[in-house]
């Protein structure tokens, strides 16, 4: 059932938000000359997939978890995209292709060994990763791997249609702070 909803909402979202997406691409081009960002992430059954987002950091930033990146790497436009969660919009393509769901655990990087082990122990990889979920609306990010894996497992155990819509609604309302970035020195 959720796959049908994911497909429908991502297709409608991409069509309805196309003018906004094009505007962000245009402004992003002037910001970094590279408005889209793609990165290999851990997906369903720990299979790799390429996640697509709007770029929020300088193109020369190392490929690390956000909480390990330097705050100076985030551009001013990138801060705006993160604060408004607009940087996540291109992931609707990942949802449309079936690599992600709208709701599920955020996909991690392959170098986040502790988080991968914690999620594997809790069966989190038996589900598709998502754009948002319980951890995101509670402001829990990848800097606390055990808490994140526990929260992801709890979300998946209690997932139903009501919670699916609840997490989307809370995200649209701006709930959650997004991934932390290391403070400036």
Secondary structure, 3 states (H helix, E strand, C coil): CHHHHHHHHHHHHHHHCHHHHHHHHHHHHHHHCCCEEEEEEECHHHCEEEEEEECCECCCCCCCCHHHCEHHHECHHHHHHHHHCHHHCCHHHHHHCCCEEEECCCCCCCCCHHHHHHHHHCCHHHCCEEEECHHHHCCCCCCCHHHHHHHHHHHHHCCCHHHHHHHHHHHHCCCCCCCCCECCC
